[in-house]
Every structure is written in structure tokens, then in C-alpha cells.
Amino acid sequence: MKDNVPLVESDKLEHDKLGYLGPTPPVGQLPPKGERLWIENSEQLLHAVELLKQSPVVAIDAEFTQVRSLSAESNSSTVPRLALLQLAIEKQCFVVDTLRLKDLSPLNTVVSDPNVIVLLHGAGADLRVMAERGVFVAHYYDLEATSRSVFGQHESSLAAMLWRAFHMRLDKSLQRTDWTRRPLPPAMVAYAARDAEVTLALYSWLGQHFHAVLQLHEYPGQTERVASWIEPFLRGTAHTSPEMAVMEARAEGIIRNKAQIYADCRYALANVTHPIRRNRLLRLVTDLMLTRMAPDILPLLQASTSDERAGSARTLGRLGIKSALEPLRLLLQDPVQDVRKAAANAIRNLDERDPHQQRNMPTRTADGARSWVIESSESEQASANAGDENDWKSRLRSMMDA
């Protein structure tokens, strides 16, 4: 690190251990525990749905187990099996026995209604196991992602957030218990209900103190329109590399020239607001080495979410944007550990290498194998991403640098 960097390496490492360094709003008050209802037959489920429909906000948590199965090739694998679904509204929580209830579709009257806000903490796994049982959420907030945007990934768990928001210690002793056992002891039912109930309380606390960030993590059932070749990368469903996606789009006439690649990515950056989608867009910009987008990315170093500050720092460092050094040094004092770490790594990348340095190109041995000379971790990454002068990746990169 250079002398004018605020933290030397040893201090930086100690600094990173401190986690979140910013202010925390006042501790809130948890609402009194409401009624908990066990749902195990269709009549009870329909009654629960009628009560749930009266609330504009429903917090959901799922308990599932990993069940071992054998594939056609006799390879053992694990698949999630939904065991319980907990739905909390003000003063009531419904614990649904999804093992005894084969038809969960009545719940779609609630969760598939775009006017109902569903709250989840760590949405990915819960959404997948619910979808496998035919329950589809239309409009939701992921409170884990919201918490990560404010406090960082190491302090966004439900347990960490409940301590921060309410000074409540969350007992996770039953987290890995067997949720398929029946009957479930009352302690396990209460444990399952509690996570949905406190998710509802956490939503109120975040909405009171971090409303703007919370709104960025809303999934309203539709996303901002971007170029068709970009959308799979923002969804996280792309099945090909960015370079190959560009080449395929050019072959189909979707992309006409290099200028359109920049224009499509700039339009996406200006219109996409969700932090996760923006970060995926920044990774795409990095993979395609769109260095001329640096002026568009620099303002994100002051974004309201830690995801965007850290993501833009990583992108600018990997693109070799020397003009980013000073704003990156300011991020070494960011309250969020993830951002401080990303800024320190970006500064090291910019200090230690020439951004215009030629990528290490592979050579072929007599047996046709390719080899590289590896000088550092950065050159190792560059070598891994480069091909020889005659392969499609090199042709594309030369087109992008032209």
C-alpha cells in the first residue's frame, strides 16, 4: 500500500475484523407474542387463508430437510423436502404441516396476490421449496438482503439482526432438527413460529430506520427492462459466458457493433435499481472489460447500499481505472467491512499492476496443451480468462479493445 493510504496493511487487517463500524438506530420493542395455530387439514388451511387475506403483509418462513435420493445413474443426491410453512401476520401465526397437507394451492390466494407483501429472510431457498409444492410468491421483500446492504454480509443473519434491532438473542439450537417427525413437540412448533413472527417485527424496524434501502429490495413481480442478452445475467440464469452471449447476440442481429454493447450496458446501469441485479451487471461489465464505462460506475462508490459500493470498487479495480484511486481510499473508512475489503483489494490491484499491461497469452507445447507464465494472482486470473490469438475469446476481446 502507498504511504498516503489511510490504513497500512496490518491496520487494515485489524480494521476488517471489527465488522460494522457505523451507527445503529435505537433498539426497538418486540410486539407481544400472538396466537399460534397448527394447520394440518384442508378445512383449517382454508380458514387460515381467509384470515391471512385480511392482512396486507405476511411474513413467511419454511422448515425443510435434505432428503437423500438416488438418480438414474445411482448417484446419491439430496433434495429439499418442505416440512413446515409458517405464515405470520399481526397477532397470529399459522404453522402449516406441509407433510400431511398435500394440496397447498389455497395459499396462492394470498402469496400470489401482487397486492400482498410477503416478507422473507433469505428468500432463495424458501422460494424454491415453496415453488416445488406449487406455492408461488408474487411480491416480496428479502430482509436478509436488505440487512446485508446496510450492515454487510457477516452481520445480516436473522440472529445478528434481532440482536441489533431488539437486543433479542435468537436460539438456533433446533435449526438442524428433524422437522419430518410427527407429532412435533410444542417446543418445536413454537420455535418454528417464532422465526416468522420476528421477521414481521424486523420489517417494521427496517422500514422505520432504513426505508430507502428496504424499498430497493422490493421484488414487485416484474423487473426493469434491459437488453435481452443482458437479462439472463441479471437473473443469475445465464448458461453461457458473457463473451459467448455477445457473439451469439451479434450472430442473431441483436447486437450490431461494439457501441451497442456499451449503450445496452449503460442503459441497464441507469435503469436497474435492485442492488443484486446491479452487482450482477457490474460483474458483466468487468467480464467484458468495458473500461469506458468507468465514469458511469464511479458514482456508485457513494451508493446507499454496501453491495453497490463494494461491487463498484471491485469492478474499477479489475478494470484498472487509476482515476478511482482517491475515491477508493475514502472507502477504506466505510462503516461496512465488505466495502473496506473490496476497496483495499481494488487499491492493491491498481497499485501493483499497469492497467494497460498486455494480457498473458498462452503458448502451445508439442502435444497441443496450452501453458501460461503466471506472475501474480492477477495475471493468473487474466490468463485463465484469455485464450490464444486464434480462439473466439481472443477475437472478441480484441474487438472490445478496438
C-alpha positions as CSV (number, residue, x, y, z in Angstrom):
1,M,0.0,0.0,0.0
2,K,1.2,3.5,-0.6
3,D,2.1,5.9,2.2
4,N,-0.9,8.1,1.7
5,V,-3.4,5.2,2.1
6,P,-5.1,5.8,5.5
7,L,-4.6,2.2,6.7
8,V,-1.4,0.2,6.4
9,E,-1.8,-3.5,5.7
10,S,-1.6,-4.6,9.3
11,D,-4.0,-1.9,10.4
12,K,-6.3,-2.8,7.6
13,L,-6.5,-6.4,8.6
14,E,-7.3,-5.4,12.2
15,H,-9.8,-2.9,10.9
16,D,-11.6,-5.6,8.8
17,K,-12.1,-7.8,11.9
18,L,-14.2,-5.1,13.6
19,G,-17.2,-5.7,11.3
20,Y,-19.8,-2.9,11.0
21,L,-18.4,0.4,12.4
22,G,-21.3,2.7,11.7
23,P,-24.1,3.9,13.9
24,T,-27.1,1.7,14.8
25,P,-30.6,3.1,15.4
26,P,-32.3,2.8,18.8
27,V,-33.3,-0.6,19.9
28,G,-36.9,-1.4,19.1
29,Q,-39.6,-3.1,21.1
30,L,-40.8,-6.6,20.1
31,P,-44.6,-6.9,19.9
32,P,-46.3,-9.3,22.3
33,K,-46.4,-12.9,21.2
34,G,-49.6,-13.6,19.3
35,E,-51.8,-16.7,18.8
36,R,-50.1,-19.7,17.2
37,L,-52.3,-22.1,15.2
38,W,-51.3,-25.6,13.9
39,I,-52.8,-26.3,10.5
40,E,-52.9,-30.0,9.4
41,N,-56.1,-30.4,7.3
42,S,-57.7,-28.6,4.4
43,E,-60.5,-27.1,6.4
44,Q,-58.0,-25.5,8.8
45,L,-56.0,-24.3,5.8
46,L,-59.0,-22.6,4.2
47,H,-59.8,-20.9,7.4
48,A,-56.2,-19.7,7.8
49,V,-56.3,-18.3,4.2
50,E,-59.4,-16.3,5.0
51,L,-57.6,-14.7,7.9
52,L,-54.4,-14.2,6.0
53,K,-56.2,-12.4,3.2
54,Q,-57.2,-9.6,5.6
55,S,-53.6,-8.6,6.1
56,P,-51.5,-6.6,3.6
57,V,-48.3,-8.0,4.9
58,V,-47.4,-11.7,5.6
59,A,-44.1,-12.9,6.9
60,I,-43.1,-16.5,5.8
61,D,-40.5,-18.9,7.0
62,A,-40.0,-22.5,5.9
63,E,-38.5,-25.5,7.5
64,F,-37.3,-28.2,5.2
65,T,-34.9,-31.2,5.3
66,Q,-32.4,-32.5,2.8
67,V,-33.7,-35.9,1.7
68,R,-31.3,-38.4,0.1
69,S,-32.4,-39.8,-3.3
70,L,-30.8,-42.0,-6.0
71,S,-30.6,-40.7,-9.5
72,A,-30.8,-42.9,-12.7
73,E,-27.1,-43.3,-12.6
74,S,-27.3,-44.5,-8.9
75,N,-25.6,-41.4,-7.7
76,S,-26.8,-40.2,-4.3
77,S,-28.0,-36.7,-4.1
78,T,-30.0,-34.5,-1.7
79,V,-33.2,-32.7,-2.5
80,P,-35.1,-30.3,-0.1
81,R,-38.4,-31.6,1.3
82,L,-40.7,-28.9,2.7
83,A,-41.8,-30.0,6.2
84,L,-43.4,-26.8,7.6
85,L,-44.5,-23.4,6.4
86,Q,-45.0,-20.6,8.9
87,L,-47.1,-17.6,8.0
88,A,-47.2,-14.7,10.5
89,I,-49.5,-11.7,10.5
90,E,-50.2,-9.3,13.3
91,K,-51.2,-11.2,16.5
92,Q,-51.4,-14.6,14.7
93,C,-49.0,-17.2,13.2
94,F,-50.2,-20.2,11.2
95,V,-47.8,-23.2,11.3
96,V,-48.8,-25.4,8.3
97,D,-47.9,-29.1,8.3
98,T,-46.9,-29.5,4.7
99,L,-46.2,-33.2,5.1
100,R,-49.9,-34.0,5.9
101,L,-51.3,-31.4,3.6
102,K,-50.7,-32.5,0.0
103,D,-52.5,-29.5,-1.6
104,L,-51.1,-26.2,-0.6
105,S,-52.6,-24.3,-3.6
106,P,-55.1,-22.4,-1.4
107,L,-52.2,-20.4,-0.1
108,N,-51.7,-18.9,-3.6
109,T,-54.8,-16.8,-2.9
110,V,-52.6,-14.9,-0.5
111,V,-49.0,-15.1,-1.6
112,S,-49.7,-14.9,-5.4
113,D,-51.7,-11.7,-4.9
114,P,-49.5,-8.8,-6.1
115,N,-51.2,-6.5,-3.6
116,V,-49.9,-8.7,-0.6
117,I,-46.4,-8.0,0.6
118,V,-44.6,-11.3,1.6
119,L,-41.6,-11.0,3.9
120,L,-38.7,-13.5,3.8
121,H,-35.3,-13.6,5.4
122,G,-33.0,-15.2,2.9
123,A,-35.6,-15.7,0.1
124,G,-33.8,-18.0,-2.2
125,A,-34.2,-21.5,-0.6
126,D,-37.6,-20.8,0.8
127,L,-38.9,-19.6,-2.6
128,R,-37.5,-22.8,-4.3
129,V,-39.0,-25.3,-1.8
130,M,-42.4,-23.5,-1.9
131,A,-42.4,-23.4,-5.7
132,E,-41.8,-27.2,-5.8
133,R,-45.0,-27.5,-3.8
134,G,-46.9,-25.2,-6.1
135,V,-46.8,-22.1,-3.9
136,F,-45.7,-19.1,-5.9
137,V,-44.9,-15.7,-4.3
138,A,-45.6,-12.7,-6.4
139,H,-44.5,-9.7,-4.4
140,Y,-41.9,-9.9,-1.6
141,Y,-39.0,-8.3,0.3
142,D,-35.9,-10.2,1.2
143,L,-34.9,-8.8,4.7
144,E,-31.6,-10.7,4.7
145,A,-30.5,-8.9,1.5
146,T,-31.8,-5.6,3.0
147,S,-29.8,-6.1,6.1
148,R,-26.7,-7.0,4.1
149,S,-27.0,-3.8,2.1
150,V,-26.9,-1.8,5.4
151,F,-24.6,-3.8,7.7
152,G,-22.6,-6.2,5.5
153,Q,-22.9,-9.9,4.7
154,H,-21.3,-11.1,8.0
155,E,-23.9,-9.2,10.1
156,S,-27.1,-9.9,8.1
157,S,-28.3,-13.2,9.6
158,L,-31.6,-13.2,11.5
159,A,-29.8,-13.8,14.8
160,A,-27.5,-10.9,14.2
161,M,-30.2,-8.5,13.1
162,L,-32.6,-9.4,16.0
163,W,-29.8,-8.6,18.5
164,R,-29.1,-5.4,16.7
165,A,-32.7,-4.3,16.4
166,F,-34.2,-5.7,19.6
167,H,-31.4,-7.0,21.8
168,M,-33.0,-10.4,21.4
169,R,-30.9,-13.5,21.5
170,L,-32.2,-16.0,18.9
171,D,-32.0,-19.6,20.0
172,K,-31.0,-21.7,16.9
173,S,-30.5,-24.9,18.8
174,L,-33.3,-26.7,16.9
175,Q,-32.2,-25.4,13.5
176,R,-30.9,-28.7,12.3
177,T,-33.5,-30.9,14.0
178,D,-35.6,-33.4,12.2
179,W,-38.7,-31.5,11.0
180,T,-40.3,-34.5,9.5
181,R,-41.0,-36.2,12.9
182,R,-44.7,-36.3,13.9
183,P,-46.1,-35.3,16.2
184,L,-43.9,-32.2,16.6
185,P,-43.3,-31.3,20.3
186,P,-44.8,-27.9,21.3
187,A,-41.3,-26.5,21.7
188,M,-40.5,-27.2,18.0
189,V,-43.8,-25.6,16.9
190,A,-43.1,-22.5,19.0
191,Y,-39.5,-22.4,17.6
192,A,-40.8,-22.6,14.0
193,A,-43.5,-19.9,14.5
194,R,-41.1,-17.5,16.2
195,D,-38.9,-17.0,13.1
196,A,-41.8,-15.9,11.1
197,E,-43.1,-13.6,13.9
198,V,-39.7,-11.9,14.4
199,T,-39.3,-11.4,10.6
200,L,-42.5,-9.4,10.7
201,A,-41.1,-7.3,13.6
202,L,-37.8,-6.8,11.8
203,Y,-39.6,-5.5,8.7
204,S,-41.1,-2.7,10.8
205,W,-37.8,-1.8,12.3
206,L,-36.0,-1.7,9.0
207,G,-38.9,0.3,7.4
208,Q,-38.7,2.8,10.2
209,H,-34.9,3.4,10.1
210,F,-33.8,2.2,6.6
211,H,-36.9,2.8,4.5
212,A,-35.0,3.8,1.3
213,V,-32.7,0.7,1.3
214,L,-35.7,-1.5,2.1
215,Q,-37.5,-0.3,-0.9
216,L,-34.6,-1.1,-3.2
217,H,-35.0,-4.8,-2.1
218,E,-38.6,-5.0,-3.2
219,Y,-39.5,-7.7,-5.8
220,P,-42.8,-6.5,-7.2
221,G,-43.2,-9.4,-9.6
222,Q,-41.6,-7.5,-12.6
223,T,-38.2,-6.3,-13.3
224,E,-36.7,-3.3,-15.2
225,R,-36.5,-3.8,-19.0
226,V,-32.9,-4.3,-20.3
227,A,-31.4,-5.7,-23.5
228,S,-32.4,-9.4,-24.0
229,W,-28.8,-10.6,-24.0
230,I,-28.2,-8.9,-20.6
231,E,-31.3,-10.1,-18.7
232,P,-30.1,-13.7,-18.1
233,F,-27.0,-12.4,-16.3
234,L,-29.1,-10.1,-14.1
235,R,-31.4,-13.0,-13.2
236,G,-28.5,-15.3,-12.5
237,T,-29.7,-17.8,-15.0
238,A,-27.2,-17.4,-17.9
239,H,-25.9,-20.7,-19.2
240,T,-23.1,-19.3,-21.2
241,S,-20.1,-16.9,-20.8
242,P,-20.6,-13.2,-21.3
243,E,-18.2,-13.3,-24.3
244,M,-20.2,-16.1,-25.9
245,A,-23.5,-14.3,-25.2
246,V,-22.2,-11.3,-27.1
247,M,-21.1,-13.4,-30.0
248,E,-24.5,-15.1,-30.2
249,A,-26.3,-11.8,-30.0
250,R,-24.2,-10.4,-32.8
251,A,-24.9,-13.5,-34.9
252,E,-28.7,-13.0,-34.3
253,G,-28.5,-9.3,-35.2
254,I,-29.4,-8.3,-31.6
255,I,-26.0,-6.5,-31.2
256,R,-24.8,-4.6,-34.2
257,N,-21.5,-3.3,-33.1
258,K,-19.3,-2.5,-30.1
259,A,-21.0,0.8,-29.5
260,Q,-24.3,-1.0,-28.9
261,I,-22.7,-3.2,-26.2
262,Y,-21.8,-0.1,-24.3
263,A,-25.2,1.5,-24.9
264,D,-27.1,-1.6,-23.7
265,C,-25.0,-1.8,-20.5
266,R,-25.2,1.9,-19.8
267,Y,-29.0,1.8,-20.2
268,A,-29.2,-1.1,-17.8
269,L,-27.0,0.6,-15.3
270,A,-29.2,3.7,-15.4
271,N,-32.5,1.8,-15.1
272,V,-31.7,-1.2,-12.8
273,T,-32.2,-0.2,-9.2
274,H,-32.2,-3.6,-7.3
275,P,-28.7,-3.9,-5.7
276,I,-28.3,-7.6,-6.5
277,R,-29.2,-7.1,-10.2
278,R,-26.8,-4.1,-10.3
279,N,-24.0,-6.1,-8.8
280,R,-24.5,-8.8,-11.5
281,L,-24.5,-6.1,-14.1
282,L,-21.2,-4.8,-12.7
283,R,-19.7,-8.3,-13.0
284,L,-20.8,-8.5,-16.6
285,V,-19.2,-5.1,-17.3
286,T,-16.0,-6.5,-15.7
287,D,-16.0,-9.7,-17.6
288,L,-16.4,-7.8,-20.9
289,M,-13.7,-5.3,-19.8
290,L,-15.9,-2.3,-20.7
291,T,-13.4,0.2,-19.4
292,R,-15.2,3.2,-21.0
293,M,-18.0,2.7,-18.5
294,A,-15.8,3.9,-15.7
295,P,-17.4,7.4,-15.5
296,D,-20.8,5.6,-15.1
297,I,-19.5,3.4,-12.3
298,L,-17.5,5.9,-10.3
299,P,-20.7,7.5,-8.7
300,L,-21.7,4.0,-7.3
301,L,-18.8,4.2,-4.9
302,Q,-21.1,6.5,-2.9
303,A,-24.2,4.4,-3.3
304,S,-26.6,3.9,-0.4
305,T,-26.1,0.2,-0.3
306,S,-22.9,-1.6,0.7
307,D,-23.5,-4.1,-2.2
308,E,-23.1,-1.4,-4.8
309,R,-20.2,0.3,-3.1
310,A,-18.3,-3.0,-2.8
311,G,-19.3,-4.1,-6.3
312,S,-18.3,-0.9,-8.0
313,A,-14.9,-0.9,-6.1
314,R,-14.2,-4.5,-7.3
315,T,-15.1,-3.5,-10.9
316,L,-13.0,-0.4,-11.0
317,G,-10.0,-2.2,-9.6
318,R,-10.3,-5.1,-12.1
319,L,-10.8,-2.7,-15.0
320,G,-7.6,-0.9,-14.0
321,I,-9.2,2.6,-13.6
322,K,-6.4,4.6,-12.0
323,S,-8.7,7.7,-11.6
324,A,-10.6,5.7,-9.0
325,L,-7.7,5.5,-6.5
326,E,-8.7,8.6,-4.4
327,P,-12.4,7.7,-4.0
328,L,-11.4,4.1,-3.3
329,R,-9.1,5.3,-0.5
330,L,-12.0,7.1,1.1
331,L,-13.9,3.7,1.2
332,L,-11.2,2.3,3.5
333,Q,-13.1,4.1,6.2
334,D,-16.5,2.8,5.1
335,P,-18.6,1.5,8.0
336,V,-19.2,-1.9,6.3
337,Q,-16.4,-4.5,6.3
338,D,-17.3,-5.8,2.9
339,V,-16.8,-2.4,1.4
340,R,-13.5,-1.8,3.2
341,K,-12.1,-5.1,2.0
342,A,-13.3,-4.6,-1.6
343,A,-11.7,-1.1,-1.6
344,A,-8.4,-2.4,-0.2
345,N,-8.2,-5.1,-2.8
346,A,-9.0,-2.7,-5.6
347,I,-6.3,-0.3,-4.5
348,R,-3.8,-3.1,-4.3
349,N,-4.7,-4.2,-7.8
350,L,-4.3,-0.6,-9.1
351,D,-1.0,0.0,-7.2
352,E,0.6,-3.3,-8.2
353,R,-0.2,-3.6,-11.9
354,D,-0.2,-1.5,-15.0
355,P,-3.9,-1.4,-16.2
356,H,-2.8,-1.3,-19.8
357,Q,-0.5,-4.3,-19.4
358,Q,-0.9,-6.9,-22.1
359,R,-2.7,-10.0,-21.0
360,N,-0.5,-13.0,-20.7
361,M,-1.1,-15.2,-23.7
362,P,-0.8,-18.9,-23.7
363,T,1.7,-20.9,-25.7
364,R,1.2,-24.3,-27.1
365,T,3.5,-27.2,-26.4
366,A,4.3,-30.0,-28.9
367,D,1.4,-32.1,-27.6
368,G,-1.1,-29.3,-28.1
369,A,-1.5,-28.4,-24.5
370,R,-1.6,-24.7,-23.6
371,S,0.5,-23.1,-20.8
372,W,0.9,-19.7,-19.3
373,V,3.6,-17.8,-17.3
374,I,2.0,-16.8,-14.1
375,E,3.4,-13.8,-12.4
376,S,0.8,-13.0,-9.8
377,S,-2.8,-13.7,-8.8
378,E,-4.0,-11.0,-11.1
379,S,-2.1,-12.4,-14.0
380,E,-3.4,-15.8,-13.1
381,Q,-6.9,-14.6,-13.4
382,A,-6.1,-12.8,-16.7
383,S,-4.5,-15.9,-18.1
384,A,-7.5,-18.0,-17.1
385,N,-9.8,-15.7,-19.0
386,A,-7.7,-15.4,-22.1
387,G,-7.3,-17.7,-25.0
388,D,-4.8,-18.0,-27.8
389,E,-4.8,-15.5,-30.6
390,N,-6.9,-17.7,-32.8
391,D,-9.7,-18.7,-30.4
392,W,-13.1,-17.0,-30.1
393,K,-12.4,-15.3,-26.7
394,S,-9.3,-13.6,-28.0
395,R,-11.1,-12.4,-31.1
396,L,-13.9,-11.0,-29.0
397,R,-11.5,-9.2,-26.6
398,S,-9.6,-7.7,-29.5
399,M,-13.0,-6.4,-30.9
400,M,-13.8,-4.9,-27.4
401,D,-10.4,-3.2,-27.2
402,A,-10.6,-1.8,-30.7
